[in-house]
């Protein structure tokens, strides 16, 4: 997912793309974040700028696989 988000991130300086981070919380939990403070404005847009979706659209594409993986862990 991280590489997909990075590939779809708009690049001007590369900061946004290079600051998408995967953090392992524990054995069963991970967090993907964008540490660029302006990433929310890029993702959702502003009144002066159209949205340039790069984060949630990639995650939505993985929902079927995530669902399948989670279904396999429930007894």
N, C-alpha and C positions, 0 to 999 in steps of 0.2 A: 504494500500500500504506500509506503513512504516513497519508494522510487516512482510510483505512478503519480503521486502528488507533486513530487519534485519535477517530473517531466512536464506536467501540465501547468506549473506555476509560471506566470509571466516573468520574463527576465529583463530587467533594466540594468541593475548592478549585480544581480545574483544573490543578494542578501536574503531575499524571501525564499528562494529555492534552497539555499544552503542552510537555512535555519528551521527546516522541518525535522523534528526530532522524535525518535521512538524511545520511550522509557519503559523498562520492564519494572512493573510495580511489585509483582510477586509471581509465583509459578503460573498463575492463571489469568493475570491481568497485565495489559500493556496500555500505554497512553501515547497517542500521537498528537503532537502540538506544533504549532508554528510560533516560533519565538520572535518573529518580526512583529513589532508593535502595530504596524499598519496592515497586517494581513486581513483583518476583519473588513477593512474598507475595500481592499482588493476583491475579496470574496463576495461581499454583498453590495458593493458600490456605494456611492454617495449621491447627493443631488447634482453634483458636477461631473460624476464619473459613472459609467455603466459598470455593473458587476462583471468581474472576470473570474468566474468560478474555477477553482483549482483544487479545493480541499474536499468539500462534502460530495461533490459529484463523483470523485474517485472512490470515496468510502461507500457511497450508495451502490456502486458497481460491484463491490465485494460482499454486499449483504447476503446473497444466496450462499456464498461459500462460508461466510461466518455462521449463518444459520445451520448449515450442514455440519460444521465442526462442533457447534454447541450442542446440536441434537445428539451427536455421538458421545458426548460426555455425560448426558443425563441417563441415569440407570432406569 
